[in-house]
Amino acid sequence: MVVLMHVVSAAVVIFNGRISLANTKQAKKRVRQAEKHRAQNTSRRSMMRTYVKKTIHAIESGDVGVAKSLFIKMTSVLDTMAGGGLIHKNKAARHKSRLSQRIKAMTEAPAAAV
């Protein structure tokens, strides 16, 4: 990650193309930290959404084995993100509950048809 920071004046700091009105050394450090955390959160949120989408696609394709293995990995990722504060714990629980219901319905549907 390339970090570009330069001081335009005593009151304005441009950090990766974003203007900040940080005056003190501490405030400038917080601007740097906020930018770093924003980039990390964006990456983590994208990873989380990717796992959810992969699980949904596996469920829609009807592949029970792949759906179950992806669901286990997605559950771990969601719990990690909820624990870190990226998403609310109820949102993680909601995703897990809805997708586990769909996987359970997939596994019971062929048994009911026989």
C-alpha positions in Angstrom: 0.0 0.0 0.0 1.5 3.3 -1.0 0.8 6.1 1.4 1.0 9.6 0.2 0.9 12.4 2.8 1.9 16.0 2.4 1.1 19.1 4.3 -0.5 21.9 2.3 -0.5 24.4 5.2 -0.3 24.2 9.0 -4.0 23.3 9.2 -4.6 21.1 6.1 -3.1 17.6 5.5 -3.8 15.6 2.4 -3.5 11.9 3.0 -4.0 9.6 0.0 -6.1 12.2 -1.7 -8.3 13.0 1.3 -8.2 16.4 2.9 -7.9 16.5 6.7 -7.9 19.5 9.0 -5.6 17.9 11.5 -3.4 20.4 13.4 -1.6 18.5 16.1 0.8 15.6 15.7 -1.7 13.3 17.4 -4.5 14.3 15.1 -2.3 13.7 12.0 -1.4 10.2 13.4 -5.1 9.5 13.9 -5.7 10.4 10.3 -3.0 7.9 9.2 -4.5 5.2 11.4 -8.0 5.9 10.3 -7.0 5.6 6.6 -5.1 2.3 7.4 -8.1 0.9 9.2 -10.5 2.0 6.5 -8.4 0.1 3.9 -8.3 -3.0 6.1 -12.1 -2.9 6.8 -12.8 -2.5 3.1 -10.7 -5.6 2.3 -12.3 -7.7 5.1 -15.8 -6.6 4.2 -15.2 -7.6 0.6 -13.8 -11.0 1.7 -16.8 -11.6 3.9 -19.3 -10.8 1.1 -17.4 -13.0 -1.3 -17.7 -16.0 1.1 -21.5 -15.3 1.5 -22.0 -15.1 -2.2 -20.0 -18.3 -2.9 -22.1 -20.1 -0.3 -25.3 -18.8 -1.9 -24.2 -19.9 -5.4 -23.3 -23.3 -4.1 -26.8 -23.6 -2.6 -28.5 -22.4 -5.8 -26.5 -24.9 -7.9 -27.7 -27.7 -5.7 -24.2 -29.1 -4.7 -24.8 -30.1 -1.0 -21.2 -31.1 -0.3 -19.7 -27.8 -1.6 -22.4 -25.8 0.1 -21.7 -27.4 3.5 -17.9 -26.9 3.2 -18.3 -23.3 2.1 -20.9 -22.7 4.9 -18.4 -23.9 7.5 -15.8 -21.5 6.2 -18.3 -18.6 5.8 -19.4 -19.2 9.4 -15.9 -18.8 10.7 -15.4 -15.6 8.6 -18.7 -14.1 9.8 -17.9 -14.8 13.4 -14.4 -13.3 13.1 -15.8 -10.1 11.5 -18.6 -9.8 14.1 -16.0 -10.3 16.9 -13.8 -7.6 15.4 -16.7 -5.1 15.1 -16.8 -5.0 11.4 -20.5 -6.1 11.4 -23.0 -6.5 14.2 -23.2 -10.0 15.8 -26.9 -10.2 14.9 -26.2 -9.6 11.3 -23.7 -12.5 11.3 -26.3 -14.7 13.1 -29.0 -13.7 10.6 -26.8 -14.7 7.6 -25.8 -18.0 9.3 -29.4 -18.9 10.2 -30.9 -18.2 6.8 -28.2 -20.0 4.9 -28.2 -23.0 7.3 -32.0 -23.3 6.7 -31.5 -23.4 3.0 -28.8 -26.0 3.3 -31.0 -28.1 5.6 -33.8 -27.8 3.1 -31.5 -29.1 0.3 -30.5 -32.1 2.3 -34.0 -33.0 3.4 -35.7 -32.5 -0.1 -34.1 -35.5 -1.8 -34.9 -37.7 1.2 -38.6 -36.6 1.2 -38.8 -37.3 -2.6 -37.8 -41.0 -2.2 
